[in-house]
């Protein structure tokens, strides 16, 4: 019996996750980073923000101590359901407090430029 293939999470900046983005597809495997703005214990749904962009995260399978204002990174699959905002079904998560988000964004932009020129 063949085991399912789990793709690595594409590094993206939340502000780049728009309907025109190539990563804005149902089932796309993504790695996102942002500040925890909301967390609902009953539904295990978190909301992270980076700049003006936000994304809901289903943390059902990620057991962490969630603190509002802390910075988290999640890897999971994007789910696009009709009439509902996109939600990332996280399979991995970690607290990355101390990360310099501005430097992180700059490094991702440089990586993207490098990948396009190769």
C-alpha positions as CSV (number, residue, x, y, z in Angstrom):
1,X,0.0,0.0,0.0
2,X,1.5,3.3,-1.1
3,X,1.8,6.0,1.6
4,X,0.5,9.5,0.8
5,X,3.0,12.1,-0.3
6,X,3.3,15.0,2.0
7,X,4.7,18.1,0.2
8,X,7.0,20.5,1.9
9,X,5.5,23.9,2.9
10,X,6.2,26.7,0.4
11,X,7.6,29.7,2.3
12,X,5.2,32.6,1.8
13,X,4.6,36.0,3.4
14,X,1.0,36.4,4.4
15,X,0.6,39.6,2.4
16,X,1.5,37.6,-0.7
17,X,-1.3,35.0,-0.1
18,X,-4.0,36.5,-2.4
19,X,-6.4,34.9,-4.9
20,X,-3.9,35.9,-7.7
21,X,-1.0,34.1,-6.0
22,X,0.1,30.7,-7.4
23,X,0.0,29.4,-3.8
24,X,-3.7,30.3,-3.4
25,X,-5.0,26.8,-4.2
26,X,-7.0,24.3,-2.3
27,X,-4.6,21.8,-0.8
28,X,-1.5,23.9,-1.3
29,X,1.2,23.1,1.2
30,X,2.4,26.3,2.9
31,X,4.7,27.6,5.6
32,X,3.4,30.8,7.2
33,X,4.7,33.0,10.0
34,X,2.8,35.6,12.0
35,X,1.8,37.1,15.3
36,X,-1.0,35.4,17.1
37,X,-4.0,37.8,17.2
38,X,-6.7,35.4,18.3
39,X,-7.1,31.9,19.6
40,X,-10.4,30.0,20.2
41,X,-9.8,27.0,22.6
42,X,-13.1,25.4,21.8
43,X,-12.6,25.3,18.0
44,X,-8.7,25.2,18.0
45,X,-8.7,28.0,15.4
46,X,-6.1,30.7,15.6
47,X,-5.7,33.9,13.7
48,X,-2.2,35.1,12.8
49,X,-1.2,38.4,11.3
50,X,1.7,39.8,9.5
51,X,1.4,43.5,8.5
52,X,-2.1,44.0,7.3
53,X,-2.7,40.4,6.3
54,X,-4.3,37.7,8.5
55,X,-4.9,34.0,8.1
56,X,-7.0,31.5,10.1
57,X,-5.1,28.4,11.3
58,X,-6.8,25.2,12.3
59,X,-4.5,24.0,15.1
60,X,-6.5,20.8,15.9
61,X,-3.4,18.6,15.5
62,X,-0.8,21.0,16.8
63,X,-0.4,21.0,20.6
64,X,1.3,24.2,21.8
65,X,1.0,26.7,24.5
66,X,-0.6,29.6,22.6
67,X,0.0,33.1,23.8
68,X,-1.6,36.2,22.2
69,X,1.1,38.5,20.8
70,X,3.7,35.7,20.3
71,X,5.0,34.8,16.9
72,X,4.3,31.4,15.4
73,X,5.2,29.5,12.3
74,X,2.9,26.8,10.9
75,X,3.2,24.3,8.0
76,X,0.0,22.8,6.6
77,X,-2.5,22.7,3.8
78,X,-4.6,25.6,2.6
79,X,-8.3,24.9,2.4
80,X,-10.6,27.1,0.3
81,X,-14.2,26.5,1.0
82,X,-16.9,28.5,-0.8
83,X,-18.1,31.7,1.0
84,X,-15.6,31.1,3.8
85,X,-12.1,32.7,4.3
86,X,-9.2,30.4,3.6
87,X,-7.9,28.4,6.5
88,X,-4.6,26.6,6.9
89,X,-5.0,23.1,8.3
90,X,-1.7,23.0,10.3
91,X,0.2,19.8,10.7
92,X,3.3,21.4,12.4
93,X,3.6,24.5,14.4
94,X,6.2,26.2,16.6
95,X,6.7,29.4,18.6
96,X,9.4,31.6,16.9
97,X,9.4,34.5,19.4
98,X,12.5,36.5,18.9
99,X,12.5,36.3,15.1
100,X,13.0,39.6,13.4
101,X,10.0,39.6,11.0
102,X,11.3,42.5,8.9
103,X,14.6,40.6,8.3
104,X,12.6,37.4,7.7
105,X,10.5,39.1,5.0
106,X,13.6,40.5,3.4
107,X,15.2,37.1,3.3
108,X,12.1,35.5,1.7
109,X,12.0,38.2,-1.0
110,X,15.7,37.6,-1.8
111,X,15.1,33.9,-1.9
112,X,12.2,34.4,-4.3
113,X,14.4,36.6,-6.6
114,X,17.1,34.0,-6.6
115,X,14.7,31.2,-7.4
116,X,13.3,33.2,-10.3
117,X,16.7,34.0,-11.7
118,X,17.9,30.4,-11.6
